[in-house]
């Protein structure tokens, strides 16, 4: 699918978000000797061997143009659009603070660290992204592939996920699959399954780029939530989804656009660091580069909102911008008693900084008048 142009103005009365066309899908049947197994006679889309927990794709899984499972594009979602994956540093707890600081008017929307996409889905539900081009990016290849499959092939993805089970042996077998042997929908199903059943919902890769989070041992795990996936699919229609670094955002944005940055947080201590969302990590040098990009965007008239941890490093990096401290609930910690409220920074640059300052002055004005 080609992405919506983010540089062209939106013509009055013309919706810039278009329905993507689904390409033909072909789920490969297994070959003798590989993990997906031999072609079988079962009419189901996918089956499992209870002894070895292998995946076996039957001949019925050869889905071409006529067999592609699709959702009626005119049907209303029966669930609110919201994140369909758990994500370290997800912003659902911080949404009221974020939504309060979204600019009243903006051109197009960019999110270079999409993660779970909490703000995007909230803005979609509030219909604040209608008639706007939207571009969501991340360096996590598997995450972006999953977003694309939710957008374009959600019914096929649901059919695959509905056969997965919350079982430890099955989990490690799925985790060990060679991604090069899977097609895009299978990779997306694997990604969501691991996310829902791994320890604490983390995404962590070793230096070889291999997912290495252990099994979560949950008594219950919602592996497949069809209504949530369908609602997310509808929200993502017409959205540009790309694998890209945050540094690339500077070339993609135009004055008046709105950018929300939710990077891997600067650690509150050197022993508390969790930034390994990909094999390369996200260290102090990356934090500095991001701060430089945010500053450059602001100087060009781009409206930027950024969230990060409230630590000396981030205070120093953004000291010349509009900075506010809020309290947020930290949900990911190996100890439940440490999942409390912690301070976080919200940083604004460009016209948004001036707008937030003006809002603050407007709110405080009545009190000053009374005195």
N, C-alpha and C positions, 0 to 999 in steps of 0.2 A: 504494500500500500504506500502510495506517495503521501508525504506529510503535507498538511495545510501550510501554505505560505505564511510565515510570521512577519514578513516585511511589508506586505500589502495592507492598505487600509481596508476596514470592513465597510462595504457599500451599504447604505441605509436600506433596510428591508431584505437584505441578503444574509442568510445564515452561513457563516464561514466553516462551521463544523459539518462535515459530510459523512455519510454512512460508508464505511470501508467495504470493499468487495473481498469476499473470502476466496482465497485461492483453493484449487482442488487439494484435498487431503488424502494422502495414502499412508495408512499405518502399515508398516512392513510386517509381514508374517515372519515367524521364526524360521531359521534354517537349521538343519540337523547339526547338533553340536554347540549351538550358541545358547545364551542364557534365556532368550525368549522362547526357545523350544520349537518343536515341530508344528506344522500346520495341522490343526485338529478338525474334528467334525462338530464341535460344540457350536450352537447358534449364538451363544453369548459373545459380546464384544471382547471380553477378556476373562480369563479364568485363572485359578491358582492351583498349584499342586500342593496339597496339604502336607506332603512329606518333605518337600524341598523348598516350598514357598517361592517357586519360580513363576514368572509370568508367562502365560501361553496365549498368543494372539491367534485366533482361529481365522479361517478363510473369510468369515463374515466381517472381519475387521478390515478387509480391503475396501476402503471407503473412497469412492471417486466423486466426481462432480454430482452425480445423481443421488449418492448416498450420504452426502455431507449433512450432519445434524445441525440444524440452524434454529434460532429463536425467531419468532415472528417479530420483525422490527417495529411493528405498530403496537405491540402489547406493552402495557404499563408494567413496571417492575412491582413485585409484591413484597418488596423489602426495601428499606432505605439504602442508598449507596454508601458503602463504608469499606474500610480496608478488609481485604480477603486473606491477608497473611499477617501473622504476628511479626513485629519488627523491633529490634533493640533500639530504644530511643523513640519509639512511636509516639505520636503527638495527640492521641485522643484525649488524654488527661489535660493537655494544655490548650485544647481547641478554643474554649471561651476567650482566653487571653489572645490567641492568634487572630481569631475572627474579629475581635474588637479593634485590632490594629491593621486590618486589611484596608488599603486605600479605598476611598469612596468611589473614585473613578480611575480606571486603568484600561490600557489598550489590549494587550495579550498577556497570557499567563505562562510562566516558566517555573519548573521545579527541577533543579539539577541533581537533587539527592532524593528521589521520589520515595524510596523505602516502601512503607505501607500506604503512603498517599493520603493520610488522614485529612490534611487541609484541602487537598484537591477534591476529595469526595464530599466534604462538608460544603465547600463552595458550590459544587454541582447541585447538591440537595437544595441549597438556598437560591439556585438559579442565577448565581452571580457570574457564571462563565458562559451564559448564552450569548451568541453572536461573537464570541471571542475565540481566537485560535489558542490552542493549549498545547504545550510541549513539555512532556515529562521525560526525564533522562536519568540515567544512573550508570555507573561503571560495571555494575553487576550484570553480566550477560544473561545468566539464568533468570534473574528477576525480571528483566525487560522482556525476555522471551515469554515468561509466564503472563505478564501483562498483555502481551500481544495475543496470546492464545485465549485469554479471558475475553478480550475484545472481539476477536474474529471467529473463534471456534468453541464457544463456551459449552454448547450441548455435547459435543464430542468429549471435551474435557470432563464434564460432569459424569458422562457414561464411564470413563476410565476410573475416575476417583471413587465412584460408588462401589467398586470391587476391591478396593484396598482395605486393609484391616490393621487394627492397633495391636500388633504382635511383634515381639522383640526380634525373633529370627527373620520375620518378613522385613522388618525395618532395616536390618543390617544387609540383607540381600538387596533391597532397593537402593540403599546408600552406596553399595559397591558397584552398581551398574556402570558400564562404560558409556558416557554421554554420547560418544561418537557413534554408538550403535543404536541410538534412539532418535526418533523424529521429534519435531518441535512439540507436538501435543504430549507425547510420552514424557519428554523432559519437563514440561510444565506440570503434569500430574505428579511426577517424582518430586519436584520442587515443593509443591503445596503439601504433599503427604509428609515429607521430611520436616517441613516447617511446623505442621500441626502435631507431630508426634515426637520431635526431638526435645532434648532437655531445654526448658525455659524458652522455647521458640527462637533460639539463637540461630543466626547464620554466621558461620565461621569457617574459613578455609585455611589450610596449611599453605606453606610456601609453594607447593606444587599445584595449588588451585583446587585441591580436593576437599570436599565437605567433610568435616571431621567431628561434628557434634554427636555425643552419644544419645542413645534411646532415652526418652523421657519418663517411661514407666507410669504414664497416666492411666487411671482406671477407665476413664472415658476420654475420647478425643474426637472432636468434630472434624473428621477428615474431609467430608464433602458436605457443603452447605449450598444446595442448588439455588435457592432464592437469593442468597447473598451474591453468588457468582453471576447470576443473571442480572441483578441490579447493577453490579460493577461493570458488567459487559455493556449495558446500555449507557452508563455514565462515560465509558471510554470510547464510545463511537465518535469517530472523527478526530480523536486525539492523536497527536504525533508522539510516538514512543521510540526512543533511540538510545543506544549505548553510547555514552559520551562522558567525558570528564567535565568537572565544574569549570575548568579553565576555558572550555569551548563556549561557555554561555556568553562571554563578552562579545563574541562575534555574532551571536544569534539575536541579541536583544536590541530594541530600538527605544528611543526616548518615549516615556509614557507607559512602557510595559511594566508589569509587576513580576518580580522574582522572589520566590521564597526559598531560602537555603536552610536545610536541616542537615548539616554535616555530621559525621561521627564526632561525638563530643570530645572536647579536651578532657583528659582524665582529672578527677578531683585529687588523685594521688598517683604516684608512679606504680603503685601496686594495684590500683583500681582500674587500670586501662583496659578498655575493650573496644578496639578499633579495627579488628581483623575481619572486616566485611568482605575483603578479598585478600589474596595472597600478599599484596603489597602493604596493607595497613594504611593508616592515616595519622601521621605524626605531626610534631610541632612545625616542621617546615611546610607541610601541607596546610596547616592552620594559617600560617603567615601568608602563603600564596592566596588562600581564599580571602583573607582580609584585604589583600591588595586588589583582588578582583571586585569585591564588594565596593570598595572605595572608588575604583575606576567607573563602575556602573553608575554609582550615585552622581559622580561628576558629569556623566553624560546625560543625566536626566532620567535614568531608569529608577523605578521605585523598588527598593530592596528591603525585605524583612528577613532577618536571620535569627535563629535560635542556637544557643550553645550553653555549656555549663558556666556557672559563675565562679571562675577561678582566676588567679592573678594573671595567667597568660592571656585569657580572653579580654579581661579588663584592659590590659596593656595594648592588645591588638586593635581594639575598637574605641579607645579613649576619646578620639576626636569626632565620633559619630554620636547619634542619639541612642542612648543605652538605658534600658529599664530592667529592673530585677523583679522577677515573679517567682512564685512557689509552684513547683510541679511535683507530681508523685512519681518517684522512681520505681518502676515495676519489675525490672530485671535485676535480681540479686540472688545469689545462692542461698542467702538467709532471709526468711520472710520478715524478721523483725527489723531489717534494714531497708525495707521498701516503703519508706515514709516520704514526707515532703522535703524537697531540697530546693535551694535557690537556683534559678536559671536566668540567663540573660536573653533579652530580646533586643536586637540591634536594628535600627532603621537607617537607611541611607537614601540620598537623593530627595526628590519632592516629598516622599513619605515622611522623612524626618521632620520637615517643616510642618506637614499636616498634623502629625501627632503632637508636636509642640503647641500648635494652635488649638487643638482639641483640649489639651490639658489646661491652657490658659482660659478657654471658654468655660470649662467646667468650674474652675476656681473663681471666675469672675463674680458670681452672685455672692459668695462669701465675702469677698473684698468689698462689695457694695454695702453689705450690711454693716460692716465696720465703719 
